[in-house]
Amino acid sequence: MSDVLFEMNHIRKSFDGTEVLKDISLCVNKGEVISIIGPGVSGQSTRLKRATLVEKKEGGEMSDRGETVCRDEKGKSVYTSQNELKKIHNYFGLVFQNFNLFPHYSVMKNIVDAPVHVQKVPLKDAEKRARDLLEPFGLADKENAYPCQLSGGQQQRVSIARELALDPQILFFDEPTSALDPELTKDVLNVIKQLASEHMTMIIVTHEMNFARKVSDRVLFMEHGYIQRQGTPEEVPDSDDDRIREFVGKLTDTE
């Protein structure tokens, strides 16, 4: 049985006539952690949204666990049925850089709302799952708190717990620490490290270079809409490519 969990081939996407993703192909194996680095204009976050079906692609094909999500016909992406897309969407989790918690919901309700209303999980079971997630995240006493009562690091940990409550097959992180100060950043990175040790499949857009070295199986450098280079956490940051070395040299780490 193949270990390939998710695959994209020749993905393209434009905004306002500007092509931001030009020819992106990626194969992700079960349990693999991939970090994406590169200038912010290179479309990494767009790529995450493409992958999780938040936005539709203009060209290319994608498959999930061997099942076709979209196929390429004459340079255009043609998607499978809406029912299939809805089912496949549940396999992906996306953690945003700005948390995206519902401000009028408690921590508990933020976590259980989607499992109860989308996946039809009984409330009692969803609440138990939420508490099981909050405990190791150091948030066991915060289930009745509201986002405005939490620090940025706590909000980001809640947003991770919210995605994990849906039991995703693969978890995407869109610069999960960019809105946090260095002390809070470490707390969130420790959570991601723990998930990596548990073999959670993850794709992480990050500027935390030391963190990427420690947690990743592969590192991708993206620029100008292409994956310019990919390899081990040692190969890419220490590349003899002048452009990559210049970029990595400008990164500031909290590790």
N, C-alpha and C positions, 0 to 999 in steps of 0.2 A: 504493500500500500504506500502511495506517495506521501511524503511529508509536506508537500506544497499546500499551503493554506489559502493563499491569495496571489493573484497574478494580474498584472496590467501590461499591455503591449501597445506601443506607439500612440500613447495618449496625447491629445492636443486640446488646448483651451485658449480662447482669446477673450480680452476685455476691451471694449471700445475700439475694436479694430487692431489692437496690439496683441500678438500671440505671446502668451506668458508661459505656456507649456508647449514645447515644439515636437518632441518625440521621446516620451517618457515610457520606459519599460522597467518593470520590477517584479521579481518573484520572491515571495516571502514564505519561509518554511515555518512549520509549527514550532513554537517555543523560541523563535529567533527574535533578537532585539536589534533594530536598525536605527541608527541616528543619522539625521540629515542636517548637514551644515551648509552654509553658503550665505551670500548677501541676501538681505530681506526681499529685494526685488526679484529674486529668481523663482518665486512661485511655490516655495515649499508648502506654505499654508494652503494655497489653492489646491495643491496636489492632495493634501489630506482631505479636503472637502470633496474633491473628485472621487477619491477612493471610498469614502463613506457614503456616497450617493447624495450628499447634501446639495450638490450642484451636478447638472448633467454635462457630460463630455461632448465635444464636437467631433472627435474622431478617435479611433482606436478601439480596443476591446479589453474586456475585463472578465475574470472568472473568480468564483469563490468556491473553494473546496471541490474544484473540478467542474462546477456547474456554471454555465455561461450567464453572466450578468448583462453584458452587451457585446455585440459583434460589430465588426466594421464592414459596411456595405458601401462601396464606391466612395470611400473616404469619410463616411458619416457613421457615427455610433447609433446602432439600433438596439434598443433595450428589450429585455424580456418583459413578461406581463406585469401589471401593477401588483397583482397578488404575490408573485414571486419576488418582486423588488421589496415589498413590505416584509416578507419573511427574511430575506437576505439582510435587510437593513438592521435587523435585530442582532446580527452577528458582529456588528461593529460598534465600538465605543469611541467617542471623541471628547477629549478634555481640552477645553479652550484656555487661552492665556488669561482671559479676564473672568474666569469662573463660570459665568452665565447661570448662576443660581437664581431661583425665583425669590425676590426679596420679601414677598408677603407670605412665604411658606417657611415653616420651621425646618430645621435640619432633617428631622425625621420625614416630614412630608416631601421635602425635596428629593429624598432618596427613594421613598416608596411609591411616589405618584405614578411613574412610568411602569414599573412592574405590575401595579394593581390595575391601571386603566388601559395599558397597551398589551401587556402579556397576560392579563387576567389572573395574576397570582393572588391568592387569598391574602387579605390585609395582615392577618396574624403571621403568616409565613413571611411576607415581605418585611414586616417590622423585625422579626427575628433575624433575617438576613442582614438588615440594616445595622442592627446592634452588633452582630458578629463582625461587620466591617468597621464600625466606628471604634470598637475596642482596641484593635492593634494600631489604629491610626491616632490613638491618644485623644479620642473625642467622645468617649463613653458618657461624659457628663454634659455633652452639648446637644443632645437630641432634641431638646425643646427650645434651644436658642434659635435666633433668626440671623441671617447673614450679616446684618449690620452690627451684630454683637460679637462677631468673630474677627480675628486677624486675617490678613490676606492669606497667610500660610494655612490657617484652619479652613478658610473657604475653599482653597484649592484642594485640600485633602477631602473635604466633603464632596467636591465635584468629581474627584476620582472614585470615591465610594459610590456615588450615584451611578456612574457608568458601570462599575463592577457589579452593582446590584442587578443589572440586566444580563449578567453572565455572558459577556461578549467573547467571541472567539479571538478577536484581535483588538488591541487598544491603541488609538492614535493620540499623540500629545502634540498640541500646537503651541510650542514655546511655553511650557507650563510654568516657568519661573520668571518670565520677563516682567511681570507686574509686581514682583516681590523684592524686598531688600535681602541682602546676603544672608542674614541670620535665618529668615523665614525660608529662603531658598533651600537651605540644607535640609530642613524638615521635609519638604516636598521631595527632594531628590532621594532622601532615605527611603521614602515610601516606594518610589519607582525602583530603587535598588532591590527592595524586598520583593516586589512583584517579579523582577527579573530572576531572582533566586528561586522563585516558584514556577519559573518557565512560562510566564505570561508572554504571549506574542505581542510585541510592541513596535511601533514606528514613532520616533521622537524627533521633532524639529527642535533643535536646541543650539544655543551659543555657549553652553557650558562644556568646554572642550575636555577638561580632565574627567568630568562625569561621563562624557561620551566614550572616552578611552576605557573607563572602568566597567561600564555596564553593557557595552555594545558587542554584538557579534560582527556587525558590519557598519562601516561609516560611508555615507554618500556625500560627495561635494557637488552641489547644484549651482549653476549660474547660467544666465542667458537662456533659460528654458530647457536646459539639457542636464542630464547627469554627466558631469565632466569626468568624474573618477569615482570608483568605489573599491573598497577593500577592507582589510582588517583595521581595527582601531589604531594599530601601529603604522600601517602602510599609508593611509590617507593623510593624517595630520603631519607625518614626517616625510611627506612626499618631496621629491626633488623638483616638483613643479613650482615655479616661482610664484604664480598667482595663488596657489593653495597655501604656500608658506606665508605669503604676505597676509592673506586673510586670517589664518590661524594665529599669526603673531599679534593681531589686533584684538583678539578675544580676551575678555576678562573673566576669570574663573573665581568661584567662591569656594571651590574645593581645596 
